[in-house]
Amino acid sequence: MPTTPTYPMTRGQCPFDPPPELARLQAEEPVSRVELWDGSTPWLITRYEDARAVLADPRVSADTDRSGYPHVSPATAARRKRAKAFISQDDPEHAAARRLLTRDFMVRKMRALRPRIQQIVDELIDDLIAGPNPADLVEAFALPVPSLVICELLGVPYADRAFFHRASRAIIARDTTPEQAVAATQELLDYLGDLAVAKEKEPGEDLLSRLAVEQLRTGAMTREEIGAMGQLLLVAGHETTANMIALGTVALLEHPDQLAAVRDTEDEALIANAVEELLRYLNITHSGRRRVATEDLEIGGQVIRRGEGLIIAGDIANRDDSAFPDPDRLDVTRKARHHVAFGYGVHQCLGQPLARIELQVVYSTLYRRLPGLKLAVPLEELPFKHDMIVYGVHELPVTW
């Protein structure tokens, strides 16, 4: 009798590709059981069309408190009981919370931020050039870019970055204990809640100030509710983009023809294509999107019963050749915007317009200004983030 495979699975030799077992399942058993850390056996969804169908299905819940919800780890289960953000809620609560933030992440507003993002990128590259060579691109560039941007958007002092970077790492590490995850979550909740209280008295021109005045002052939201919302935006707003900057750079350095196409173009459309293709190809959210069925439903010919968990494996769904011909090839000219790296349906990533602008500015600037950029160590010596919920590299030694 075949054994149920354990999830998440181990990657193969190529650090950019999903685990080979996922490709096998996609071809042979696209909707199949996997076993998690707690012995539960949710359904794994691996095909592109099935992934989109599940993520858009109102009979599927994102509520982490529901019985059968497939938690990533004991730590994430404990943390989400302590601070439940709107991405872990269903409508109408989810929609109401999301509406509070929609104006802050509209495409038009994000485009207006582009000159400031460009300034941040240029200044950090100036500092990189003036500093030691080789350098760690994560510490010197990839992490500061989105951290500075999200701090300015939220109104969080960038001087406190060492604190929230440490707390963020504890929250997204796969091997964090429940106690460590809850402690880090509480620290961030207290920090952002106190910040909101201070901004209610002396508001600035930032998102937390607006929430403090419109929601905290009126009693519509509590200090802790604003802290939980701020925590989601702060952690997601810098961790994901930082990893895409670093891992995207490694991928391009390992594909010199694609790097040259990005470096040597002045075509904004090609840069935009490159961003979408790298998001598809790398898919740094490699722990899957977690859901639980609220009614019986059928996916890919398989009946899913009410109360059964589902994991939508976006990394392999973005390598489905029915949606992306020759999917294991990195091609920055590919039209790949229909990928599911940002999710799909009502819970798709709120901050995707910001992430796209940040990555477009980075990819159009970094390699042009440092045309001789290369790895300072062999690829196999890079410390990839197999131990984190968000994939990337812990360090990226480069020279130029």
N, C-alpha and C positions, 0 to 999 in steps of 0.2 A: 504494500500500500504506500503510495507516494507521501512524503512528509510535506507539511505546510511550510513554505519558505519563510524565513525570518525577515522582518522589515524594520529599519532600512537595511539595504543590501550593500555589499562591498563593491567599490568601483574597481574597474580593471586597470590596465596599464596606462591608458590615456586619461589624464586628470580632468579633461574637459567633457568626457563622455559619461552618460549615466551608467549604472552597473549593468554588465552584460545580461544578468538574469532578468532585468526589466525588459530588454529587447526580446528575449525568448518568450516571456509572458505575453508581451504585446502581439507577437506572431502566433502563439499557440493557445494561450489562455488569457485573453484580454480583460476579462472580469474574473478574478480568482481570489481565493482566501490567502491572507498572509498572517503571520503571528507577530504580535507586538511584545514589548517588554513585560507586560502584565499577564501574558498568556491569552489575551483576547485575540480573535481572528476576524478582523474586519475585511471587507472587500476592497481589493486594489483595482483601480480603474486606470488602464494604460493607453487606450487609444484616444486620439484627438477628439473625434466626434462624440464619443462617450463622455469624455472629460467635460466638454462644453455642455452636453445635455444634463449631466449631473449638477454642475455648478449653476445652471439656470433653472433647475427644477424646484418649484415651491414646496414639493413634498420632501425636500432634503433640508436639514437644519444645520446651522453653524453654532448652535447654542452649546457651549462647553459643559453646561450643567445637566444636559440630558443624559439619561442612562443609555449606554452604548456608544457614547462619543469616544473616538479613538485618540486619546491624548498622546503627544509625542514622547513624553517621559514623565516620571513621577514629579519632577520639578515643575514642568509646565502645568500639570494638573493642579499642583498646590498653588502656584503663582496665579493661575486664572481664577481660582476660588477667592484669592485675596483681592485681586483687581481685575475686573471683567470689563474689557474694552468693547466698543460697539461692533468690532469685527467678529466678536464671539457672541453676538446677539442676532435675533431674527427681527424682521419687520413685525410691528410698526416701531419698536424701540430702536432698531438699527437705523431705519430710515430717518427717524427724528434726530438722532445724534449726528448722523452724516450730514443732514441739511444744515446743521449749525456750522459746518466747516466747508461746505461746497464753495462758497464765495472766495475762500482763502486759497483754493487750489484750482481755480478756473484757468483754462488754457491761456486766456488773454492776460490774466494777472501774472502767470508764470513767464510768459514771453516778455512782459515788462521788466521782470527781474534779470533778464539775460545780460544787460550791460554790467550789473553788479556782480553776477556770477563770473562773467569774463574777467572783471577786475580782480576778483579773488583768485581765479586760476592763474592769471598772469603774475600776480604778486607772489604766489606760492612757487611758481616756476622760477621767478627771479631769485627767491631765497634758496631754492634747490641748487641752482647754478652757482650761487655764491658760497654754498656750503661744501661739506665733504663729498668726495667722489671716490669710491662708490657710496651710495646712500640707500636707505630703506624707503622705497617709494610709498609704502603703506603709511609709515609714520610721518614722512615729510610732505606727502601730497594727497594720496587717495583718501585718507581719513579726515584731514583738515578741510578739504573742499566741501563735502556735504555737511560736516559739523558746523562750519561757519555759516553756511546758508540756512540750515534749519534753526540755528540759534538766533539769527537775525529775524527770521520769519516768526518764530514763537516768542521771542523776547527773553531767551535764556542767556545768561552771561557766558560767553565763550571761555572766560577765565576759569569756569568750573568744569571744563571738559574732562580733566583727569578723573573727576568723580563720576560723571555720567558715562564715560567710556568704560570704567571699571564695572559699574553697575550693569551696563548693557551687556557686557561680556558674560557676567554671571547669569543673566536672564536667558541668553540664547545658547549657552553651552549645553551640550547633550549630557555631560557628566556632572552637572551641578546637582547638589543634593536639594531636596525640597526645602530644607531649612535655609540653605544659602540663597535659593531663588526667592523665597518669601522675604528674607531679610533685604535683599537687593531691591525687590519690588517696593517694600515699605520705605526704604531710604529715598527712592525716586518719588514715591507718592508724597512723602512729607516735604521733600525739597520743592516739588512743583506746586503742591498745595500752598505752602508758605509763600512761594513766589506769586501765586494768584492773589492771595490775601494782600500782599504788598502792592500789587498792581491795581487792586480795587481802590486803594487809597490814593495812589499816584500812578494813573494809567499812562502808558506810552502808545506808540503807533505799532502795535504788534498783536498777534493772535491771542496770546494769553491775556493781554490787557482787555481786548474786546470781550472775551469770555468772562473775565472778572467783572466788568461793568454790566454787561447784558444779562449774565446768568447768575453769577455769585451775588452781586449786589441786590438783585431782584428776588433771590431765593429760588430761582428756577433750577439751579444746580448747586450741589454742595462743594465744599473745598476738596473733598476726596474725589468726587466725580470729575472735577476739572483736572485734578492730579492724574487720574487714570487716563483721561483723554490726552493730556499733555505727554504722559509717559509713552503711549503708543506712537504719537507723532514724533517725539524726540528719538526714540530707539529706532523705529522703522525709517525715520527720515535721514539717519546718517549711516546705519549699519549696512543697509541694502546697497545704496549707491557707492559707498566706500569699497565694498567687495566687488561690485561690477567694474569700477575703475581699475582696481588692481588685477582682477582675474581677466578682464577684457584686454588689458595691456599684455599679460602673459600670453594669452591666446593669439594676439596679433604678432607678438615677437616670434612665436612659433610658426606663424604663417606669413612669411616675409612678403609674398605677393599681395596679400590682403592688407598688410600694414602699409605697403607702398601706395596702394589705392586710396587709403584713408589719408595718409600723410601728404600726398602730392595733389590732392584735389582742392578746388575752391567751390565745388558744387555742394550747396547745403543739402540738396535732396539725397546725394550719395552719403553724406554724413548721417542723415536721418535714417537711411536704409541700414547703414552699418550699425547704428545703435540697436535697431529692431532685430537685426540678425544676431548680434552678440547676445542680446537678451534671450532670444530663442535658443541659440546654440549652447549657452552656458547655464541658464536657468538656475540661479543661485539658491532659490527656495527649494532645496532638494529633499525636504522631509514630507512633501506632499501637502495638499490642502485637505483638511479633515472635516468630515461631515457625518451626520447620522440620519437615517431614514425615519420620517414621521408617519409614513404610510407605506404599504406594499407598493413596489414599482418594479419595472423591468428595464434593465440596462444591458445592451449588447446581447440580448437573448437570455440573460440571467435574471431570475426573480430575486429581488432584494426585499427582505421582510422588514416590517416596522421595527424600529429599535436596533437595527444592525448598523454598524459603523461602516463608513466608506473613506478611502484615501484616494484622492485624485492626484496621480503622479504626473505633474506637469512637465517634469524633466524629460520623461520618455514620450509623453504626448506631443511635445515640441520636436520630437525626432520621428514622428509618424510620417511615412512616405506618402500616405494618402493626402496629407495636407502640405507637406514640404518635400518635393522631389529631391532625391539624393540627400537625405536629411543629415547625414553625418559629416557633410562637407561644409566648412565655413565659407560663405560667399556673401560679401558685404554689398553686392548689387542685388541680392535676392529681395523680393517683396515679401517681408515676413511679419508685417504688423499684425496679422491675425493670430500670432502666437498667444499662448496662455500664461506667459511668465508673470503677468500682473493679475492672473485669475480671469474670471469671466462672470457675467451676471451681476446681480445687485451688490455683491461683496467684492467686486474687483477693486484693485488698489486705488485709493483716493488720491495718493500722491504721485501717480504716474506722470501727469504733465510736468511736475517739477523734476522728477528723475530723468525724464527724456531731455529736458533742456540742459540739466547739469551734464549729462553724458555727452550730448552733442557738443557742448562747449569744450569739455575735456578732450574728447577724441579729435576735435578739429584743431586743437591748440598744442597739446603736449608733444606729439610726435613731430609736428612741424618745427617747434622750437628746439626740440632735442632730437635731431634727425639721426644721430648715432646711438640712440638709446638701445641698450641691450642688457640681458641678464648678467649679473656679476657672479652667479653660481650656476652649475648645471640644473636643468629643469627638475631632475629627479631629487635634487636636494632642497627644493622649495617646500616649506611646511604648509601643506594644503589643509584646509579646515574640515577634515573629516569628522572632527569632534564638535562641530557647531551646527546649529539649526540652519544658519545662513552660510552657504559655501563660499570659499574664497581662499586667500592665503594669509597666514598670520604675519609674515614678513615678505618683502619683495626687494632683495638686494639688486640694484641696477647700477650701471655705469653708462657714460656717454662721452 
